[in-house]
Amino acid sequence: MPASATSAVDKALDLIEAVARSDRPLRLSEIADGLGMNRATAYRVLADLVRRRWVLRFGDTYVPGPAVLQLSPAAAARSLVLAARPVLEELSEATGMMANLQVLAADRSRVVDVVRPARLEMISDLRDDLLPVHRFAGPLALVAALDEAARLPYLRPAREAGHPLPGPDGLLAALEQTAGTGFALQRGREQPLVASLSRALTTAGAGPICAITLVGPSVDFADPELPQLRRRLADAVDRLADALTTPGRHRD
């Protein structure tokens, strides 16, 4: 860390940049030692950054938070995508469906990685696309994990598109149902023969980190198939949380 970088702002920015530049989750000792910063100081500043959602803490590691991911899709393409890629591949192979990873952007979600089996090449993978909450399961799962105030920017595209917000078939009801079950389901909304099921990865006090979504033919999402799909999706989200929490080979 440069000798002149002594202010609280400098320290915070140094820590944010260190976490965002890394290609994997980092431990406190790695961050502090890499910056030449006292570990107690780094811990204190990181705690403030976690509170403000610039950084997320998983166990004893740190990854870019939602605030960074909204500003820099490249940050999402590092630690989250590296951790999630094996999970997406296993989920896609086990289900025969497309599996994608999404993070929140300013008023939509962004698809940051996709695994698509050959049989589904006719379905667009939407990589790098921004998806509105009223049309896709991924943003629905992510926004449902936010509090009411934080949801407001994501409701605007739906309102502008004329999609109903109140009422039993409105977006607000869909958000509450998703928040209650932990799963977002969209069948035939964007494409008549395509359905998707999504689940968000959340951490206490920081809201949603990302969502994993299954996409495939609507027939594969029939009601009898949903319990097994939910179990596989929940297991995938749990595996990603474990990968972020315990990177394994990096120890003090």
Secondary structure, DSSP 8 states (H G I E B T S, - for coil): --TT--SHHHHHHHHHHHHHH-SS-EEHHHHHHHHT--HHHHHHHHHHHHHTTSEEEETTEEEE-HHHHHH-HHHHTTHHHHHHHHHHHHHHHHHSSEEEEEEE-SSSEEEEEEE--GGGTTS---TT-EE-TTT-HHHHHHHHTS-HHHHHHHHHHHHHTT---SSTTSHHHHHHHHHHHS-EEEESSSSTTEEEEEEEEEETTTEEEEEEEEEEEGGGG-GGGHHHHHHHHHHHHHHHHHHHH--SS---
